[in-house]
Amino acid sequence: MSLPTPPGPAFAEMALLIRGYQLSRMIQVAVALGLADELSGGPQFAHTLALRVGADPQMLLRLCRALAAFGVFEIGADGRIGQSVHSATLRKTAAPTLYHAARYWDAPHQRESWANLEHAVRTGSPAFEGVYHMPKFEYLKLHADEADLFDLFMQHGPDERQAAVAAASDFTGARVVVDVGGGNGALLAAVLGRYPEVRGLLFDQEAVVAGAARALGGLAERVEIQAGSFFERVPPGGDVYLLSLILHDWDDAHALKILTNVRTAMQPHQRLLVIERVLGETEGPDPMTFLSDINMMVNLHGRERTREEFAALFGKSGFGPPRLYRTTSPFLVVETWSV
């Protein structure tokens, strides 16, 4: 009798991918306990660390031992728990940091919506709305704690998006930069920090811009803040307009409405910079961009788009063809001009 052929590496890799949500949950518990920050001063025994974070020593050791098997934390020969290069990224003070990302992806609406992914694939409607029976942004208005998590995640993106975009874009000669749907102003702050002669106009919903002072800091005196909806209007008076991670939240009809309102606010031959992930613009598959596309399927009616899809939207809304500029982050600057 011949022996069965043992499974190869692909089988083991797939088995681990299937259980990926379990590893994610372990990391999120470690972040909730603040372990990475507590270990910044050096390794600690489990009982000491447990007292500091409010945990059971044996359970905590088992959690860290399991995470160490994946390179998150280290267990020394003496049994002390220490930092690893991976766990160090979970410190709140790390730059860049994954602390806010881990907290946001563990928010109740994220866990429950992703659990409903099959609904989106079968029906064509967002998984989020299948769970909560309302659009995501309406939900966040009603749940301040989760809205704060979202704002912090956007402000402290692990890819250092704001600094990368500001460095890759030329604002020389611009007097006013208008950030449409600019959240709490983190991107505008990065731009103004590099261009001291530029002033900013931050435009978003009232509940969102209410927290702008925290992100803008000392730059707030150079920023005019207006509240409103980009589906109704966009403020005129800018030399350069920004749409950062806005269009991917919406289907083509809504994206076209946003772009049309931006174009109405602009003078001819002014620049619009759209900051997004762009499908098909990397060498080989880009797992994070495709994962982001599924996240849009889960949470919203949006999608990640190709260069050609951006060109079609621009052409229908009064803009010229796109020019793409790479940044040091996964996000590209898609530049177009009002025609």
C-alpha positions in Angstrom: 0.0 0.0 0.0 1.4 3.4 -1.0 1.5 6.1 1.5 -0.5 9.3 0.9 1.5 12.2 -0.6 2.1 14.8 2.2 0.7 18.2 1.4 3.2 20.7 -0.1 4.1 24.3 0.9 1.1 25.7 -0.9 -1.3 23.6 1.2 0.3 25.0 4.4 0.3 28.5 3.1 -3.3 28.3 2.2 -4.2 26.8 5.6 -2.6 29.8 7.3 -4.4 32.3 5.0 -7.7 30.7 5.9 -7.0 31.4 9.6 -5.7 34.9 8.9 -8.6 36.6 10.8 -7.4 34.8 14.0 -4.0 36.3 13.8 -5.5 39.7 13.1 -7.6 39.4 16.2 -4.6 38.5 18.3 -2.8 41.6 17.1 -5.8 43.8 17.8 -6.0 42.5 21.4 -2.3 43.2 21.8 -2.9 46.8 20.6 -5.9 47.2 22.9 -3.7 46.2 25.9 -1.0 48.6 24.7 1.7 45.9 24.8 4.0 47.5 22.3 4.1 50.8 24.1 4.7 49.1 27.5 7.6 47.2 26.0 9.3 50.3 24.6 11.6 50.4 27.7 12.8 46.8 27.3 11.7 43.2 27.9 9.4 42.3 30.8 8.3 39.1 32.5 4.7 38.2 31.9 3.6 38.8 35.5 5.0 42.3 35.5 3.6 43.2 32.1 0.2 41.7 33.1 0.0 44.0 36.1 0.8 47.0 34.0 -1.8 46.3 31.4 -4.5 44.6 33.4 -4.3 41.0 32.1 -4.0 37.5 33.4 -0.2 36.6 33.4 -0.6 33.1 31.9 -3.0 34.1 29.2 -0.9 37.1 28.3 2.2 34.9 28.0 0.4 32.5 25.8 -0.9 35.4 23.6 2.6 36.8 23.2 4.2 33.4 22.7 1.8 32.8 19.8 2.4 36.2 18.3 6.1 35.7 18.6 5.7 32.6 16.4 4.7 35.1 13.7 7.5 37.5 14.4 5.2 39.8 16.5 7.1 40.3 19.9 9.9 38.1 21.0 10.2 35.6 23.9 13.7 35.6 25.4 15.6 32.6 26.8 14.6 33.7 30.3 10.9 33.9 29.4 10.7 37.7 29.2 8.5 39.3 26.5 10.3 41.7 24.3 9.8 44.0 21.3 10.4 42.8 17.7 10.8 44.9 14.6 7.1 44.0 13.8 5.6 44.7 17.2 7.5 48.1 17.3 5.2 49.3 14.5 2.2 48.9 16.8 3.5 51.6 19.2 1.2 54.6 19.3 4.2 56.9 19.0 5.9 55.0 16.1 6.3 56.9 12.9 4.7 55.5 10.8 2.4 53.6 13.1 0.0 50.7 12.7 -1.6 51.4 16.1 -4.6 53.3 14.7 -5.0 50.9 11.8 -5.2 47.9 14.1 -7.8 49.7 16.3 -9.9 50.8 13.3 -10.0 47.5 11.6 -11.3 46.0 14.8 -14.1 48.5 15.1 -17.5 46.8 15.5 -18.8 48.0 12.1 -15.7 46.6 10.4 -15.9 43.2 12.0 -19.6 42.8 11.3 -19.5 44.1 7.8 -16.6 41.9 6.7 -18.4 38.9 8.2 -21.2 39.8 5.8 -18.9 39.8 2.6 -20.9 37.1 1.0 -24.0 39.4 0.9 -22.1 41.9 -1.2 -20.8 39.3 -3.6 -24.3 37.7 -4.1 -26.4 40.9 -4.2 -24.1 43.7 -5.5 -25.0 45.8 -2.4 -22.5 46.8 0.3 -22.1 44.3 3.1 -22.3 47.2 5.6 -25.8 48.1 4.5 -26.9 44.5 4.7 -26.0 44.6 8.4 -26.9 48.1 9.5 -29.5 49.1 6.9 -28.0 52.6 6.4 -24.9 54.0 4.6 -21.6 53.9 6.4 -21.2 57.6 6.7 -24.7 57.9 8.2 -23.7 55.3 10.8 -20.5 57.1 11.7 -22.6 60.2 12.4 -24.5 58.2 15.0 -21.5 56.5 16.6 -18.9 59.1 17.7 -16.4 56.7 19.1 -16.1 54.7 15.8 -16.1 58.0 13.8 -13.1 59.1 16.0 -11.3 55.9 15.2 -11.9 56.5 11.5 -10.6 60.0 11.6 -7.5 58.9 13.5 -6.9 56.1 11.0 -7.2 58.5 8.1 -4.9 61.1 9.9 -2.2 58.5 10.9 -2.3 56.3 7.8 0.4 53.7 8.1 1.7 54.6 4.6 2.5 58.2 5.5 0.2 59.2 2.7 0.0 62.9 3.5 3.7 63.6 3.6 4.3 61.5 0.5 1.7 63.4 -1.5 2.9 66.7 -0.3 6.5 65.8 -1.4 5.4 64.4 -4.8 3.2 67.4 -5.8 4.3 70.9 -6.8 2.3 73.7 -5.3 4.7 76.4 -6.3 2.8 79.6 -7.3 -0.5 78.4 -5.7 -2.1 80.9 -3.4 -5.0 78.8 -2.1 -5.3 75.0 -2.0 -8.8 73.7 -1.4 -9.0 70.2 0.1 -12.5 68.9 -0.8 -13.7 66.3 1.7 -10.4 66.9 3.5 -11.4 65.4 6.8 -9.6 66.9 9.8 -7.0 68.6 7.6 -4.0 66.3 7.9 -3.2 66.4 4.1 -3.6 70.2 4.0 -1.3 70.5 7.0 1.4 68.5 5.2 1.1 70.7 2.1 1.2 74.0 4.1 4.1 72.7 6.1 6.2 72.5 2.9 4.8 75.6 1.3 4.8 78.5 3.8 3.4 80.9 1.2 0.3 78.8 0.5 -3.0 79.2 2.3 -5.6 76.4 2.6 -9.4 76.0 2.5 -10.7 72.9 4.2 -14.1 71.7 3.2 -16.0 68.8 4.7 -19.1 68.0 6.7 -19.5 70.0 9.9 -19.0 67.1 12.3 -15.8 66.2 10.5 -14.1 69.6 10.3 -15.0 70.2 14.0 -11.8 68.2 14.8 -9.5 70.1 12.4 -7.7 72.2 14.9 -6.1 69.1 16.4 -4.5 68.1 13.1 -3.7 71.6 11.9 -2.0 72.8 15.0 -0.1 76.0 14.5 -1.1 76.0 10.8 -4.7 76.7 11.6 -4.3 80.4 11.2 -3.5 79.8 7.5 -6.6 77.7 6.9 -10.2 78.7 6.2 -12.7 76.0 7.3 -16.0 75.6 5.6 -18.7 73.0 6.3 -20.8 71.5 3.7 -21.5 68.6 1.3 -19.5 68.1 -1.9 -22.7 66.7 -3.4 -24.3 70.2 -3.1 -21.4 72.6 -3.8 -17.6 73.1 -3.6 -16.1 76.4 -2.5 -14.7 78.6 -5.3 -11.5 80.6 -5.0 -8.8 78.0 -5.0 -5.8 77.7 -7.3 -5.4 73.9 -6.8 -8.1 71.5 -5.6 -7.5 68.2 -3.8 -9.7 65.1 -3.7 -7.9 62.6 -1.4 -9.4 59.1 -1.0 -12.8 60.5 -1.9 -13.8 59.1 -5.3 -13.1 55.5 -4.4 -15.9 55.8 -1.8 -18.5 56.2 -4.5 -20.0 54.6 -7.6 -19.5 56.3 -10.9 -22.7 58.4 -10.7 -21.8 59.9 -7.4 -18.1 60.3 -8.3 -19.2 62.2 -11.4 -21.4 64.5 -9.3 -18.5 65.3 -7.0 -16.2 66.0 -10.0 -18.8 68.2 -11.7 -19.2 70.3 -8.6 -15.4 70.7 -8.3 -15.2 71.7 -11.9 -18.0 74.3 -11.4 -16.0 75.9 -8.6 -12.8 76.1 -10.7 -11.6 78.5 -13.3 -10.3 77.1 -16.6 -6.9 75.6 -16.7 -6.7 75.0 -12.9 -5.3 71.8 -11.4 -7.2 69.0 -9.6 -5.1 66.4 -7.8 -6.9 63.2 -7.1 -5.1 61.0 -4.6 -6.0 57.3 -4.9 -4.7 53.8 -5.3 -4.8 53.0 -9.1 -5.4 49.5 -10.3 -2.9 48.1 -12.9 -0.1 50.7 -12.2 2.3 48.4 -10.4 4.6 45.7 -11.7 2.8 42.5 -10.9 -0.2 42.1 -8.6 -0.6 44.7 -5.8 -2.4 42.8 -3.0 -3.1 45.8 -0.8 -4.8 47.7 -3.7 -7.0 44.7 -4.5 -7.8 44.3 -0.8 -8.8 48.0 -0.7 -11.1 47.4 -3.6 -12.9 44.6 -1.7 -13.0 46.9 1.3 -15.0 49.3 -0.8 -17.3 46.5 -1.7 -17.8 45.6 1.9 -18.3 49.1 3.3 -19.5 51.4 0.5 -20.8 51.6 -3.1 -17.3 52.6 -4.3 -14.3 50.9 -6.0 -10.7 51.3 -6.8 -10.2 52.4 -10.5 -7.8 52.1 -13.4 -6.2 55.0 -15.2 -8.8 54.5 -18.0 -11.7 54.6 -15.6 -10.4 57.9 -14.2 -10.0 59.3 -17.7 -13.6 58.4 -18.5 -14.9 60.2 -15.3 -12.7 63.2 -16.0 -13.9 63.5 -19.6 -17.5 63.5 -18.6 -17.0 66.2 -15.9 -15.0 68.8 -17.8 -11.5 67.8 -17.0 -8.6 66.7 -19.2 -6.9 63.3 -19.4 -5.1 62.1 -16.2 -1.4 62.3 -15.5 -0.1 59.9 -12.9 2.7 60.7 -10.4 4.0 58.1 -8.0 4.7 58.8 -4.4 6.7 57.0 -1.7 3.4 55.6 -0.5 1.0 53.1 -2.3 -1.1 56.1 -3.4 -0.7 57.9 -6.7 -1.4 61.5 -7.5 -3.8 61.6 -10.5 -3.5 65.1 -11.9 -5.9 66.7 -14.3 -6.8 70.2 -15.5 -10.1 72.0 -15.8 -10.9 72.5 -19.5 
